[in-house]
Amino acid sequence: MVWNRHLVRFLVALPISAVLVDSVAGIASVHGTSMQPTLNPHSNAQRDVVWLDKWSMLSREPERGDIVVYISPTDPAVSNIKRVIGLPGDVVKTRNYKADTITVPKGHCWVEGDNRRTSCDSNTHGPLALGLVYARVTHIVWPPKRRTRLQPHLPDDRQCAYYSSV
């Protein structure tokens, strides 16, 4: 009888947990060096583990300076972590894209890694559809000595040439 009660609790908790992890929040291990020095500052050391806020992405779009997680536009099986540089209507100075500047189209954003030498980002694949963005990175949770809240900010050299009022 006790076994059945535990089984029922488990079967009830399993879908609730799945919903929470899928649409509310989660954690992720950061791979690669494209977000150095913000994430994984020591490429040969332990990887950062970050907190993903998925819930807020359901009610509002990302803001300039947010670090976001999105489905890769070139490989849907891969998720990437980058910083939002520009929003729809912004004029962004690109780094080796097709043009020196680009106006971010409606329904898109411009994302870049903090480490321009190793980042595959909007300078490679162009403006990113906002529908591919599914989480905001808000905290480093591991390792303990790096535990901190990540504040949205734009690096000084990545300010837009023009900000839309959107």
SEKE-383644 format. One record per residue (C-alpha): residue number from 1; z, y, x. Coordinates in Angstrom, 2 decimals, m for minus. Example, Ala and Ser with C-alpha at 12.3 -4.5 7.8 and 13.67 -1.06 7.14 Angstrom:
<rec pos="1" w="7.80" v="m4.50" u="12.30"/>
<rec pos="2" w="7.14" v="m1.06" u="13.67"/>
// end
This chain:
<rec pos="1" w="0.00" v="0.00" u="0.00"/>
<rec pos="2" w="0.88" v="2.45" u="2.82"/>
<rec pos="3" w="m2.40" v="1.57" u="4.54"/>
<rec pos="4" w="m4.36" v="2.53" u="1.40"/>
<rec pos="5" w="m2.58" v="5.89" u="1.16"/>
<rec pos="6" w="m3.46" v="6.71" u="4.80"/>
<rec pos="7" w="m7.05" v="5.63" u="4.22"/>
<rec pos="8" w="m7.34" v="7.90" u="1.17"/>
<rec pos="9" w="m5.89" v="10.86" u="3.12"/>
<rec pos="10" w="m8.32" v="10.23" u="5.95"/>
<rec pos="11" w="m11.28" v="9.98" u="3.58"/>
<rec pos="12" w="m10.27" v="13.26" u="1.92"/>
<rec pos="13" w="m9.61" v="15.04" u="5.24"/>
<rec pos="14" w="m12.88" v="13.95" u="6.85"/>
<rec pos="15" w="m15.30" v="15.96" u="4.67"/>
<rec pos="16" w="m12.94" v="18.95" u="4.61"/>
<rec pos="17" w="m12.83" v="18.91" u="8.42"/>
<rec pos="18" w="m16.61" v="18.60" u="8.57"/>
<rec pos="19" w="m17.05" v="21.65" u="6.34"/>
<rec pos="20" w="m14.57" v="23.68" u="8.42"/>
<rec pos="21" w="m16.28" v="22.82" u="11.71"/>
<rec pos="22" w="m19.75" v="23.34" u="10.24"/>
<rec pos="23" w="m19.24" v="26.67" u="8.49"/>
<rec pos="24" w="m15.93" v="28.29" u="9.44"/>
<rec pos="25" w="m15.15" v="27.94" u="13.14"/>
<rec pos="26" w="m15.39" v="25.65" u="16.12"/>
<rec pos="27" w="m15.28" v="25.41" u="19.87"/>
<rec pos="28" w="m18.05" v="24.88" u="22.40"/>
<rec pos="29" w="m18.29" v="24.19" u="26.09"/>
<rec pos="30" w="m20.49" v="26.73" u="27.89"/>
<rec pos="31" w="m23.16" v="25.24" u="30.13"/>
<rec pos="32" w="m25.13" v="27.17" u="32.72"/>
<rec pos="33" w="m24.91" v="30.50" u="34.48"/>
<rec pos="34" w="m26.91" v="32.82" u="32.20"/>
<rec pos="35" w="m23.80" v="34.60" u="30.89"/>
<rec pos="36" w="m22.11" v="35.15" u="34.26"/>
<rec pos="37" w="m19.84" v="36.92" u="35.02"/>
<rec pos="38" w="m18.55" v="37.00" u="31.41"/>
<rec pos="39" w="m18.67" v="33.21" u="30.93"/>
<rec pos="40" w="m18.51" v="30.51" u="33.61"/>
<rec pos="41" w="m17.94" v="33.04" u="36.42"/>
<rec pos="42" w="m17.68" v="30.28" u="39.03"/>
<rec pos="43" w="m20.74" v="28.08" u="38.58"/>
<rec pos="44" w="m19.27" v="25.10" u="40.45"/>
<rec pos="45" w="m15.84" v="25.27" u="38.76"/>
<rec pos="46" w="m14.65" v="24.17" u="35.34"/>
<rec pos="47" w="m16.75" v="25.29" u="32.37"/>
<rec pos="48" w="m15.41" v="27.84" u="29.91"/>
<rec pos="49" w="m14.67" v="26.62" u="26.39"/>
<rec pos="50" w="m15.16" v="29.29" u="23.73"/>
<rec pos="51" w="m14.10" v="29.87" u="20.11"/>
<rec pos="52" w="m17.01" v="30.18" u="17.68"/>
<rec pos="53" w="m16.55" v="32.34" u="14.58"/>
<rec pos="54" w="m19.11" v="31.00" u="12.10"/>
<rec pos="55" w="m17.48" v="32.38" u="8.96"/>
<rec pos="56" w="m18.11" v="36.06" u="9.69"/>
<rec pos="57" w="m21.81" v="35.33" u="10.29"/>
<rec pos="58" w="m22.09" v="34.35" u="6.62"/>
<rec pos="59" w="m21.14" v="37.84" u="5.44"/>
<rec pos="60" w="m22.46" v="40.17" u="8.15"/>
<rec pos="61" w="m25.11" v="40.26" u="10.81"/>
<rec pos="62" w="m24.32" v="40.47" u="14.51"/>
<rec pos="63" w="m23.65" v="43.83" u="16.10"/>
<rec pos="64" w="m24.86" v="45.27" u="19.39"/>
<rec pos="65" w="m22.79" v="43.82" u="22.22"/>
<rec pos="66" w="m21.70" v="40.69" u="20.35"/>
<rec pos="67" w="m21.99" v="37.39" u="22.19"/>
<rec pos="68" w="m23.67" v="35.01" u="19.76"/>
<rec pos="69" w="m24.73" v="31.39" u="19.53"/>
<rec pos="70" w="m28.18" v="30.61" u="18.17"/>
<rec pos="71" w="m30.61" v="27.77" u="17.78"/>
<rec pos="72" w="m33.22" v="27.96" u="20.53"/>
<rec pos="73" w="m36.57" v="29.14" u="19.14"/>
<rec pos="74" w="m38.32" v="26.78" u="21.57"/>
<rec pos="75" w="m36.13" v="23.66" u="21.07"/>
<rec pos="76" w="m34.17" v="23.30" u="17.80"/>
<rec pos="77" w="m31.94" v="20.63" u="19.37"/>
<rec pos="78" w="m30.51" v="23.23" u="21.79"/>
<rec pos="79" w="m28.06" v="26.07" u="21.13"/>
<rec pos="80" w="m27.89" v="29.10" u="23.42"/>
<rec pos="81" w="m25.23" v="31.74" u="24.04"/>
<rec pos="82" w="m26.41" v="35.31" u="24.73"/>
<rec pos="83" w="m25.44" v="38.95" u="24.13"/>
<rec pos="84" w="m27.05" v="41.02" u="21.35"/>
<rec pos="85" w="m28.75" v="44.04" u="22.95"/>
<rec pos="86" w="m30.83" v="45.37" u="20.06"/>
<rec pos="87" w="m30.98" v="45.18" u="16.27"/>
<rec pos="88" w="m33.86" v="45.72" u="13.81"/>
<rec pos="89" w="m35.50" v="49.10" u="14.44"/>
<rec pos="90" w="m33.98" v="49.58" u="17.91"/>
<rec pos="91" w="m36.30" v="50.35" u="20.81"/>
<rec pos="92" w="m35.30" v="48.11" u="23.72"/>
<rec pos="93" w="m36.30" v="48.48" u="27.36"/>
<rec pos="94" w="m37.40" v="44.97" u="28.27"/>
<rec pos="95" w="m37.17" v="43.08" u="31.53"/>
<rec pos="96" w="m40.53" v="41.49" u="32.31"/>
<rec pos="97" w="m41.60" v="41.00" u="28.69"/>
<rec pos="98" w="m45.13" v="41.74" u="27.43"/>
<rec pos="99" w="m44.41" v="45.49" u="27.26"/>
<rec pos="100" w="m41.92" v="47.87" u="28.90"/>
<rec pos="101" w="m40.34" v="48.64" u="25.53"/>
<rec pos="102" w="m40.34" v="46.91" u="22.17"/>
<rec pos="103" w="m39.21" v="47.91" u="18.70"/>
<rec pos="104" w="m37.10" v="45.06" u="17.34"/>
<rec pos="105" w="m38.74" v="43.92" u="14.10"/>
<rec pos="106" w="m36.96" v="43.65" u="10.76"/>
<rec pos="107" w="m34.99" v="40.38" u="10.50"/>
<rec pos="108" w="m34.73" v="40.00" u="14.28"/>
<rec pos="109" w="m32.50" v="40.96" u="17.20"/>
<rec pos="110" w="m32.95" v="41.21" u="20.97"/>
<rec pos="111" w="m30.65" v="38.94" u="23.01"/>
<rec pos="112" w="m30.12" v="38.71" u="26.76"/>
<rec pos="113" w="m27.91" v="36.82" u="29.15"/>
<rec pos="114" w="m25.55" v="38.87" u="31.33"/>
<rec pos="115" w="m27.05" v="37.20" u="34.43"/>
<rec pos="116" w="m30.66" v="38.34" u="34.32"/>
<rec pos="117" w="m31.74" v="36.06" u="37.18"/>
<rec pos="118" w="m30.96" v="32.81" u="35.36"/>
<rec pos="119" w="m31.31" v="33.73" u="31.69"/>
<rec pos="120" w="m33.97" v="32.45" u="29.32"/>
<rec pos="121" w="m33.65" v="35.00" u="26.52"/>
<rec pos="122" w="m35.66" v="37.52" u="24.48"/>
<rec pos="123" w="m37.40" v="38.62" u="27.68"/>
<rec pos="124" w="m38.89" v="35.12" u="27.70"/>
<rec pos="125" w="m39.37" v="34.27" u="24.02"/>
<rec pos="126" w="m39.39" v="37.70" u="22.37"/>
<rec pos="127" w="m37.27" v="39.01" u="19.49"/>
<rec pos="128" w="m34.99" v="36.38" u="17.97"/>
<rec pos="129" w="m34.99" v="35.71" u="14.23"/>
<rec pos="130" w="m31.53" v="36.56" u="12.84"/>
<rec pos="131" w="m31.67" v="33.34" u="10.81"/>
<rec pos="132" w="m31.28" v="31.36" u="14.06"/>
<rec pos="133" w="m27.93" v="33.04" u="14.87"/>
<rec pos="134" w="m25.05" v="30.99" u="13.51"/>
<rec pos="135" w="m21.86" v="31.98" u="15.36"/>
<rec pos="136" w="m20.12" v="34.80" u="17.19"/>
<rec pos="137" w="m18.20" v="33.97" u="20.38"/>
<rec pos="138" w="m14.82" v="35.67" u="20.07"/>
<rec pos="139" w="m12.51" v="34.08" u="22.65"/>
<rec pos="140" w="m12.42" v="32.05" u="25.83"/>
<rec pos="141" w="m9.90" v="29.30" u="25.01"/>
<rec pos="142" w="m10.12" v="27.16" u="28.16"/>
<rec pos="143" w="m9.23" v="27.08" u="31.00"/>
<rec pos="144" w="m5.81" v="28.61" u="30.27"/>
<rec pos="145" w="m5.97" v="31.16" u="33.09"/>
<rec pos="146" w="m9.17" v="32.62" u="31.55"/>
<rec pos="147" w="m7.91" v="32.68" u="27.96"/>
<rec pos="148" w="m8.91" v="36.05" u="26.48"/>
<rec pos="149" w="m10.53" v="37.81" u="23.53"/>
<rec pos="150" w="m14.15" v="38.81" u="24.17"/>
<rec pos="151" w="m14.79" v="42.37" u="23.06"/>
<rec pos="152" w="m18.35" v="43.31" u="22.08"/>
<rec pos="153" w="m19.92" v="45.71" u="24.57"/>
<rec pos="154" w="m23.30" v="46.59" u="25.98"/>
<rec pos="155" w="m23.65" v="46.65" u="29.76"/>
<rec pos="156" w="m24.36" v="50.19" u="31.00"/>
<rec pos="157" w="m27.86" v="49.22" u="32.16"/>
<rec pos="158" w="m28.77" v="47.67" u="28.78"/>
<rec pos="159" w="m28.40" v="50.61" u="26.43"/>
<rec pos="160" w="m31.31" v="50.90" u="23.98"/>
<rec pos="161" w="m33.85" v="53.69" u="24.33"/>
<rec pos="162" w="m33.43" v="54.35" u="20.60"/>
<rec pos="163" w="m30.88" v="53.03" u="18.10"/>
<rec pos="164" w="m31.89" v="52.58" u="14.49"/>
<rec pos="165" w="m29.42" v="53.61" u="11.81"/>
<rec pos="166" w="m29.54" v="50.05" u="10.37"/>
// end
